[in-house]
Amino acid sequence: MFELKKVVSSLLMPLPLMLMIGIIGLTLIMFTRKQKTGCFVVLFSFIGIFLISFQPIASRLLLPLERQYTAFFPVDGTIDYVMVLGSGHVVDDKIPPTSELSRTGLMRLSEGIRVMRMYPGSKLILSGYAGGSDVSNARMMAKVALALGVAKSDIILLETARDTWEEARQAAAFVKRKKLVVVTSASHMKRALNEFYSAGLKPYPAPTNYLAQRNVEQVWDKYSPKAVYLEQTEIYWHETLGLIWQTLRNWASNNDHKAGIASDNPVPDGDA
């Protein structure tokens, strides 16, 4: 199920979707008599690729999602754990450890270390599975954290969590009633908190890796399609699909729970 979910979500991303639509249009042009329809389909694909790479559209989509939570500021009392959610990495001994983490992973880790240092005695929880490599994402982040001066005794690894649902459940079993800060990308924070709330935790959010900006002054940056804006659109759509999946999964789970209760407590037959 996990692998299927990843494959389907990848195919539903804006760029692959627009490219598949373009291929359908080319197929109509080359192999059928519906050349005019095919031309319109290809044109639609080209316009779609332009729009999803256009700053006024991409940033307007992503900005509200990212700005639902403000940056983390010190809270009263103590914090016991700071948890950094996993992201991508590569394993390559010929490059520095900071380059082995994805940009997203490095941003999350640096924010986690920043928050951790506000609370002496707190522990840094790093999560994430290997994802096909020989080293888990949690262990790769730990390698970078050690290089940045975090003590080994202050690092806790959760190396088998494949997604946010599993990260939240593993954290709940470990953290229990202690105070927790969750660090993840600003665009991912809403979906992440939903999972942690459903696991029985109430963490403080520490969003990072903000991408969308309200004001882009340079005309050549704002009005020409760029890969950075395509990335923003893809992140927005990825998180939107994730929220839809969460809603459907929770709805199905609630219905199964209600059905189980009904089967355990059948309604008695009426009087004859």
C-alpha positions as CSV (number, residue, x, y, z in Angstrom):
1,M,0.0,0.0,0.0
2,F,2.8,2.4,0.9
3,E,4.6,1.9,-2.4
4,L,1.3,2.1,-4.4
5,K,0.5,5.4,-2.7
6,K,3.9,6.8,-3.6
7,V,3.7,5.7,-7.3
8,V,0.1,7.1,-7.7
9,S,0.9,10.4,-6.0
10,S,4.1,10.8,-8.2
11,L,2.0,10.3,-11.4
12,L,-0.6,12.9,-10.2
13,M,2.0,15.6,-9.7
14,P,1.4,18.6,-12.0
15,L,4.4,18.2,-14.3
16,P,4.0,14.4,-15.0
17,L,0.3,15.0,-15.5
18,M,0.8,17.8,-18.0
19,L,3.4,15.7,-19.9
20,M,1.0,12.8,-20.0
21,I,-1.7,15.0,-21.4
22,G,0.7,16.3,-24.0
23,I,1.6,12.7,-25.0
24,I,-2.1,12.0,-25.5
25,G,-2.4,15.0,-27.8
26,L,0.6,13.9,-29.8
27,T,-0.9,10.4,-30.1
28,L,-4.1,11.9,-31.4
29,I,-2.2,13.9,-34.0
30,M,0.1,11.1,-35.2
31,F,-2.2,8.0,-35.1
32,T,-5.8,9.3,-35.6
33,R,-7.7,11.7,-37.7
34,K,-8.4,14.0,-34.8
35,Q,-5.4,16.2,-35.5
36,K,-7.3,19.4,-34.5
37,T,-8.3,17.9,-31.2
38,G,-4.8,16.7,-30.6
39,C,-3.4,20.2,-31.3
40,F,-5.8,21.6,-28.7
41,V,-4.7,18.9,-26.1
42,V,-1.0,19.7,-26.8
43,L,-1.6,23.4,-26.5
44,F,-3.5,22.8,-23.2
45,S,-0.4,20.8,-22.0
46,F,2.0,23.6,-22.9
47,I,-0.1,26.3,-21.3
48,G,-0.5,24.2,-18.2
49,I,3.3,23.7,-17.9
50,F,3.7,27.5,-18.3
51,L,1.1,28.3,-15.6
52,I,2.4,25.9,-13.0
53,S,5.9,27.4,-13.4
54,F,4.6,31.0,-13.2
55,Q,5.4,32.9,-9.9
56,P,2.1,34.8,-9.4
57,I,0.2,31.5,-9.6
58,A,2.7,29.1,-7.8
59,S,3.4,31.4,-4.9
60,R,-0.3,32.3,-4.5
61,L,-1.1,28.6,-4.2
62,L,1.6,27.8,-1.7
63,L,1.8,30.9,0.4
64,P,-1.5,30.3,2.4
65,L,-0.5,26.8,3.2
66,E,3.0,27.8,4.4
67,R,1.8,30.8,6.5
68,Q,-0.7,28.9,8.7
69,Y,1.9,28.6,11.4
70,T,4.4,31.2,12.5
71,A,8.1,30.5,13.2
72,F,8.8,28.9,16.6
73,F,9.6,31.3,19.4
74,P,10.5,30.3,23.0
75,V,7.6,29.1,25.1
76,D,7.3,29.1,28.9
77,G,8.6,26.1,30.8
78,T,10.8,23.4,29.4
79,I,10.9,21.3,26.2
80,D,11.8,17.7,26.5
81,Y,12.1,16.6,22.9
82,V,12.6,18.3,19.5
83,M,11.6,16.0,16.7
84,V,12.8,16.6,13.1
85,L,10.7,14.8,10.5
86,G,12.6,12.9,7.8
87,S,13.3,14.0,4.2
88,G,15.5,12.8,1.4
89,H,19.3,12.1,1.3
90,V,22.0,10.5,-0.7
91,V,25.0,8.4,0.5
92,D,28.2,9.7,-1.0
93,D,31.5,9.8,1.0
94,K,33.1,12.1,-1.6
95,I,30.9,15.1,-0.6
96,P,30.4,16.8,2.8
97,P,27.7,15.4,5.1
98,T,25.7,18.6,4.7
99,S,25.4,17.9,1.0
100,E,24.3,14.4,1.6
101,L,21.0,15.7,3.0
102,S,18.4,17.1,0.7
103,R,17.9,20.9,1.0
104,T,14.6,20.3,2.8
105,G,16.3,17.9,5.2
106,L,19.1,20.3,6.0
107,M,16.7,23.1,6.6
108,R,14.6,21.0,9.0
109,L,17.7,19.8,10.8
110,S,19.2,23.2,11.3
111,E,15.9,24.5,12.7
112,G,15.7,21.5,15.0
113,I,19.2,22.2,16.4
114,R,18.3,25.9,16.8
115,V,15.2,25.1,18.8
116,M,17.0,22.4,20.8
117,R,19.7,24.8,21.9
118,M,17.0,27.1,23.4
119,Y,16.3,24.3,26.0
120,P,19.4,22.8,27.6
121,G,18.7,19.2,28.5
122,S,16.3,18.6,25.6
123,K,16.8,15.7,23.3
124,L,16.8,15.7,19.5
125,I,14.7,13.0,17.8
126,L,15.6,12.3,14.2
127,S,13.3,10.1,12.1
128,G,13.2,8.6,8.7
129,Y,13.8,5.3,7.0
130,A,16.5,4.3,4.5
131,G,14.4,4.8,1.4
132,G,16.4,2.3,-0.7
133,S,19.8,3.3,0.5
134,D,22.1,1.6,3.0
135,V,21.7,4.4,5.6
136,S,18.5,5.6,7.2
137,N,17.6,9.3,6.8
138,A,17.6,9.5,10.6
139,R,21.1,8.3,10.8
140,M,22.2,10.6,8.0
141,M,20.8,13.6,9.9
142,A,22.5,12.4,13.0
143,K,25.8,12.4,11.1
144,V,25.3,16.0,10.2
145,A,24.1,17.0,13.7
146,L,27.2,15.5,15.2
147,A,29.3,17.5,12.7
148,L,27.4,20.6,13.8
149,G,28.3,20.0,17.5
150,V,25.3,18.2,18.9
151,A,26.3,15.6,21.5
152,K,25.7,12.0,20.6
153,S,24.0,11.4,23.9
154,D,21.4,14.0,23.0
155,I,20.3,12.3,19.8
156,I,17.5,9.7,19.5
157,L,16.9,7.8,16.2
158,L,13.7,6.5,14.8
159,E,14.9,4.7,11.8
160,T,11.9,2.7,10.5
161,A,9.2,5.4,10.0
162,R,8.4,5.6,6.3
163,D,5.8,8.4,6.5
164,T,4.4,11.0,8.8
165,W,1.7,8.6,10.1
166,E,4.4,6.2,11.3
167,E,6.6,9.0,12.6
168,A,3.7,10.3,14.8
169,R,2.9,6.8,16.2
170,Q,6.5,6.1,17.0
171,A,6.9,9.5,18.7
172,A,3.8,8.9,20.7
173,A,5.1,5.6,22.1
174,F,8.4,7.3,23.0
175,V,7.4,10.8,24.1
176,K,4.2,10.0,25.9
177,R,3.2,13.0,28.1
178,K,6.4,15.0,27.8
179,K,6.7,18.3,25.9
180,L,7.5,18.0,22.2
181,V,8.4,20.4,19.4
182,V,7.9,19.1,15.8
183,V,10.1,20.5,13.1
184,T,9.1,20.1,9.4
185,S,8.6,22.2,6.3
186,A,6.0,25.0,6.6
187,S,4.0,23.5,3.8
188,H,3.9,20.1,5.5
189,M,3.1,21.3,9.0
190,K,-0.7,21.2,8.9
191,R,-0.7,17.6,7.7
192,A,2.0,16.6,10.2
193,L,0.1,18.1,13.1
194,N,-3.0,16.2,12.1
195,E,-1.1,13.0,12.4
196,F,0.4,13.9,15.7
197,Y,-3.0,15.0,17.1
198,S,-4.5,11.7,16.0
199,A,-1.7,9.9,17.8
200,G,-2.6,11.6,21.0
201,L,0.2,14.2,21.1
202,K,0.0,18.0,21.2
203,P,3.3,19.2,20.0
204,Y,4.5,22.8,19.4
205,P,5.0,23.5,15.7
206,A,8.3,24.7,14.4
207,P,7.9,25.3,10.7
208,T,10.8,25.9,8.4
209,N,11.9,25.8,4.7
210,Y,9.5,28.6,3.6
211,L,9.5,28.9,-0.2
212,A,6.7,31.2,-1.4
213,Q,7.1,34.9,-1.0
214,R,4.6,37.7,-1.4
215,N,6.8,40.2,-3.1
216,V,9.2,39.3,-5.9
217,E,10.6,42.6,-7.1
218,Q,12.6,41.6,-10.2
219,V,10.3,41.5,-13.3
220,W,12.5,38.8,-14.9
221,D,12.0,36.6,-11.9
222,K,8.3,37.2,-11.5
223,Y,7.0,36.9,-15.0
224,S,9.2,34.2,-16.6
225,P,8.5,30.5,-15.9
226,K,11.1,28.9,-13.6
227,A,11.8,25.5,-12.1
228,V,11.7,27.0,-8.5
229,Y,8.1,28.0,-9.1
230,L,7.2,24.7,-10.6
231,E,8.6,23.2,-7.4
232,Q,6.3,25.4,-5.3
233,T,3.2,24.2,-7.3
234,E,4.3,20.6,-7.0
235,I,4.7,21.0,-3.2
236,Y,1.3,22.6,-2.9
237,W,-0.4,19.8,-4.9
238,H,1.5,17.1,-3.0
239,E,0.3,18.5,0.3
240,T,-3.2,18.9,-1.0
241,L,-3.3,15.3,-2.1
242,G,-1.9,14.3,1.3
243,L,-4.7,16.2,3.1
244,I,-7.3,14.5,0.9
245,W,-5.8,11.1,1.6
246,Q,-5.8,11.9,5.3
247,T,-9.5,12.8,5.2
248,L,-10.5,9.7,3.2
249,R,-8.4,7.4,5.5
250,N,-9.8,8.9,8.7
251,W,-13.4,8.6,7.2
252,A,-12.8,5.0,6.3
253,S,-11.3,4.3,9.7
254,N,-14.2,5.9,11.6
255,N,-16.7,3.9,9.5
256,D,-14.9,0.7,10.3
257,H,-14.9,1.6,14.0
258,K,-18.6,2.3,14.0
259,A,-19.3,-0.9,12.1
260,G,-17.2,-2.8,14.7
261,I,-19.2,-1.3,17.6
262,A,-22.5,-2.1,15.8
263,S,-21.4,-5.8,15.3
264,D,-20.4,-6.1,19.0
265,N,-23.7,-4.6,20.1
266,P,-26.5,-5.9,17.8
267,V,-29.9,-4.3,18.0
268,P,-32.3,-6.8,19.7
269,D,-35.3,-8.0,17.8
270,G,-38.6,-6.3,18.5
271,D,-41.5,-8.1,20.3
272,A,-43.4,-10.6,18.2
